Amino acid sequence: MTMKLNKFPQQQQNPRLSSRLELRLSDSDYNQIKARAEQVNLSMSDFMRRAALRRAMPRPLAAFDLKAYQVLCKIDAQLRIAGNNLNQITKACNSAVILGEPVVVNTGLLESVQQLIRENGSAIKTIVANLAKSTVR
């Protein structure tokens, strides 16, 4: 009996951007377009393509949102490390149980993981509270 494996759906590839369009702008217009593109974190080319074709633009991030995002990225990285450490502790404990050996846990490592989780939990609660305040009208 053979099983047919489902293939992943084909991802649409971006078309090659080979055509160019030259456009003359005043310094003022150029600076305005550049500033608007930076606000929504797009290159000027992508911004102009979206504007000309009336495609959706990403919403600009408020300064606090950007700072919160950066903090959350750091927290994510730290929690991944903590999760990895917990997985190592769990694997060592399970291996010891299977082999009938005494379970030895590095309590220092476990305490540092617990502290990391507590600190990041507090930081997340603070960010959520500040975001809630900033969106209240």
N, C-alpha and C positions, 0 to 999 in steps of 0.2 A: 504494500500500500504506500503510495507516495502522497506526500502532503504538499500542497501548493502554498508557498509563502506569499503573503500580500506585500507588494512593494509599497514603499512610501510614496505618497502623492508627489508628482513632479512640482517642484517649486518654480514659480515664474521667474525667469531670469530678467534682470534689468537690461533693456536694450542698450546697445553700445552708443554712447554719446559722441557721434562723429561730426555732426553738422554744427557749424558755428553761426552765430548771429551777432553782428557788430552793432553797437548802439552808442550814440553820442549823448553824453549827459553833462549838465553843468556840475560844478563842484558841489553845489548845494544839494542837487538831486542825488548825486552819487553818495554823498555822506548820509543822506536820509535813508536811502535804500540799504546802505551798509549797516546803519544803526538798527533798522527794522529786522534785517536778516540776523544780526547778532542777538536781538531780543528773543527771537524764536529758535536760536541755535541752529541756523541753517547757513550753508555757504551762499554767497551772493547768486551763484548760478542756479542753485536749487530754489532759492527764494524767487528769483525772476521767472523760472519755469512755472512754478506754482501760481504766481501772480498772473502771468500771461494766460495760463490755461484755466484760471479760476479754480484751482484745486485748493483743498483745505490746507490751512496753515496750522502748525502746532500752536498751542496757546503759550504766550510768554510766561515764564516762571517769575513769580514775585521774588524779591531778594530773600525773604524768609524761606520760601519754598525751596529755593536753590540750596540755601544753607542746610535746611532740614534734610534734603536729599543727600547732600554730601556726608552729613553725620550718619544717616541711615546706611549709606554704603560702607562706611567704616564699621558700624555695628554689625552689618551682615558678614563682613570679613571676619570679625572677631568671633561671632557666633558659629561660623563654619569651623574655625579652629577649635572652639570648645566642643562642638559636635564630634569632630575627629578624635579629640582626646577622650571623650566619653565612649566612643566606639572602640578605641584601643583598650580602655579599662574593661569594658564589657566582654570583649573578645578574650582578654587574659583571664577574666573570672570564669567564663564558660569553658575555656580550655582546661583550667585547673579542675573544675568540677568533673568534666568528662574523664580526666586522667586520675581522678580520685586524690588529687593533691590539695593541700590547704590553699584557700583563696587568700592571696596577698594583694592588697590594694595600696597604691601610692596615695596616701591621704593628702599629702601636700598638693599633688596634681588635682585631686578631686576637689579640694577646698578652693584652689585657684579657679577651677572651672565654675564652681558655685558662685564665687565672688564676681566673676566676669558676667555670668548670667544675671545676677542681681543688679550690677551696675548698668548693664545695657537695658534691662527692664525699666529701670528708673529713667534713663535717658529717653527711651521710647515713649514712656508716659508723659514726660515733659514736652516732647515734640508734639505729640497728639493734642495735649492741652493747649499749647501755643497755636497750633493750626486751627483748632476749634475757635479760639478767641479771634484769630485773624480773619476768619470767614463769617463771623457774626456781624450782621449789619444793623 
